Amino acid sequence: MDLKLDGKTALVTGSSKGIGEAIARGLAREKVVVVVHGRDRVQTERVAYDIIAEGGRAHAVLGDLTIDDDVRRLVNEAQALAGPIHIVINNAGGSGEVEDWTSSRPASWASAYDRNVLAAVRVITLLLPRMRHAKWGRVVNISSLAGLMPPASRPDYSACKAAMNAMTVSMAKAVAADGVTVNTVSPGTIHSDRLDAWFREVAVEQGLAQDAPWGVIEQAVLPLFAQVPVGRVGTLEEIADAVSFLASPRAAYITGVNLRLDGGMLPTT
């Protein structure tokens, strides 16, 4: 299916690695001009250079999304390099330190909210006016299944992602008449480098070889941590494909939704 994204421009925050990198690469495959964002120059420029080497179009910008001046500068730089931004993917954030209700501190909550929610707000408020004026735009917020199924640990992170889910719905209602859609993608258990290493550590404890095929590792370890009805973890490519669709003109009648990529983990009743 042609997603009709050729010539559109996208800013993908936190795209120097992991989910953000996969999304940037996926959009580039759909002929989007991608602005890769990160805080580490080497990693950020590597992703942009790789996209260009594979025939795509990409630029790199650096900046800390918890600093107002940094955000204004990087947004201006992104538009100077790529032109008007049609698509914003708010992926930057992260869970921070591992805390639970015996160790959670208010300062951790404030930091997590700044890093996950306010970072997205800073970017959106700078780019949304132009989208509304142009009568076309896409905002995709990368949340987490933790915002819907919060575990006992990292309560600050779960609360932040729940806030992002609510933010998405509010914004979608506010800009729907302007041709701008706003949606959330909530990944569940996804096969990242970090998850791969973690699963292999547990596999060794279970008596498996650390270099066993991923399929063997996955089947042995996944049930210990999550009951996923489809029986496997998701892939970065599956997230990238879902985001590319929501960012496309094909998804013009979809707004305010939270698309779960969780293999059926969330109970529906």
N, C-alpha and C positions, 0 to 999 in steps of 0.2 A: 504494500500500500504506500502510495506517495503521500507523505505527511504534509506536503506543501510548505516546507520550512526553508527552502532555498532562499538565501538572501536575508533571512531574519538574523538578528544579533541577540546574543544571550550573555548575561553575566552570571556565572556560577560561583557562588561564594564557597570558600573552603574546598577548592577543587584541585589542590596540589597532591592529593592522595585519596585512597579509599573510595567511598560512595561518590563524593564530589568529582573525583577524577573520572570515574566510570560514566557519570552523567555528562561531563564535558566531552568525553570521547564519543558517547552515544549521539549527542546533539551534533557534533562535528560530522559524524557519518551521515546525518540527515542534511548536510550542507549548511548548517547554521554557522555563522561567524561567532566563535566562542571567545569570551574573555575569561581566562583562567585566573582565579584569585587564590592567594595564600599569604602566609607570613614569611615563609622560607624561600628566598630567591632561587636557590638551586633547584628545589623540588618544583616550584611553580613554573619556572622557565623550562624545566625538563618536560613537563606535561604539554606545554604550548608547543615546544619544538617537535615533540613526538607527533602531535596532531598535524602539524605542518608537513612533517616528513611523510605522513601517510596520505597526503593530498588534501587535508582540510585547511581551514583558515582559523587562526587563533592568535591571541595576544595575551600577555601576562601583566597583571597588576598586583602590587603588594600593599598590605595595610592591615592594621589591627581594627577590627570592627567594633571594639568597645571604646574607641576613641573617636569623637565626633569629627575632628579635623582630618583624621586619617580617612574616614569614610567619605567625606566631601572630596578630598583630593583624589582618591582612587576611583570614585564614580566619575568625576570630571575627566580623569585620565582614560578611563574605559571608553567614554563617549568620544574623546578626541581620537582614540585609536580605531574604534570600530564603528563610530556613528551612533545614532540614536539606539538605545537599548529597548528591544521589543519584549524580551523575556528575562525574568529574574528568577533564579533558582536559589532559594535561601537554604543552603546546606550547612554552612559553618555553625559550629557550636561544640558539643561534646559533653561528656558526663563528668569530667573532672575527677576529684578524689573519691575513693570508695568510702561512703559513710552510710550509717544506718541510724535508726532512731535512738541508739545509745550514744552516738558520736556526732550527730548532725549539728551544725552550727549555723546561726543566722547569716554569718558572713559568707558561707558556702552557698546558701540559697541566693543571696544577692548577686554573687559572682556568676552563678549558673544562669540566673535570669538575664543578666547583662550579656553574657556570652551567647545564649541561645535565642532569647526573645527580643531584647532591645537591639541586638546586632541586626536582626532582620528588619526591625522597625526603622532603624537609621537608613538602611539601604532603600527600603520601599518608599519612604516618604520623600526621598530625593528623586526617585525615578517615576513614581506613580503619576504626578501631574502631567508629564509629557505623554504617557500612555493614554491617559484620559482625553487629553486634547487631540491625540491622533486617532482616537476611537478604536484602538487595538492594543492589546497587551496581554501578557501572561505572567502570573506569579504562581510559582510552585514552592510550597514550604515543605522541607523535609523534616518530618516529625519522627515518631517512633511508636512502636506498639506499647512501649512503657507508658505513653500518655493515656492509653485505654486500659491496659492491664498492668498497673504499677506493682512492681515487686516490693519486698520489704526493704531492700537496700536502695541507695541512691534516690531517696524520696525527692530531693531537690530537682533532679533531672526529670523525673516523671512529672512533677508539677509544672516544670517549664514546658514540656512537650504538650501537656494538656492545655496550657495557656496558648501555645502556638495553634492548636486545633481550634480553639475558640476565636482567636485572632483571625484565622482564615475565614471563618463563617461571617464574622462581622464585616471584614473587608470585602468579601464577595458580594454581600448585599449592597454595600455602599457604591460599588463601581460597576455593577452588572449592566446598568443602562448605558455605560460608556464603552462597551465592547471589550472590557477587560475581565478576564476570568481569574479566579484565585482558588487554588486547590491545595490539598495536603496529600503527601504520600507518607505512609507510616510503615517502614520496614519492620519485619520481625527478625528472625534469626537468619543472618546473611553471611555467606562465605567470603569473608575478608581475610587478609593476611594475618591479622591479629587473632581472629576466630580459629583459623587453620592451626596456628601455633598452639593456641590454648587447647584445642581438641586433641592435638597430638601429645601434649603433655599428659592429659588425662588418659589417653589411650595407653601410654607406657605404664601408667599406674594399674591399668586393667590387664596388663600382660601382652599388649600388642607391640609390634615394632614401630618406632617413631616414623620410619619411612614407608610404612604400609600404604597401599593405594588409598586415595581419599575416600572412595566409596566404602571401604572396609572401616576406616576411622569413623566416618559419618554415621554408619549404621550402628556401631558399637557405642558411641559417645552421645549422640544426639538425644536418645531417650532418657539419659541421666539428667538432662537439663531442661528439656522442653518437649511437650507432647504435640508434635506437628502432624496433623492428619495426613498430609501428603507424603510424609515419611522422609523428608530431606530438608536441607537448608536452602534458602533462596540464593540466587546469584546476583552479582553486581550488574550483570548485563540485563537481568530482568527488571531491576530498578531503573536502569537507564532507559529501557524501552518504554516503561510506563510513564516516566517523566517526559520523554520525547513526545508521546501521544498527547498528554495533557497540555503540553506547550504548543501544540500545533493548531492550525485552523480547523482541523478535523474535530477537535474537542470543544467547539464554540458553544455548545449547549450544556456543557458540564462545568458547573462552578459551585463552590462552597462544599465540595465533597472531601471526604477523607478516604483515600484509596489505600486499603490495607494490603501489603505484600507480606503475608504471614503464613501462607500455606494452610489457612483455616484454623489457626490457633485460637482466635478470639471467639468465645461462645456467642452464638447468634440469638440465644433465648435466655 
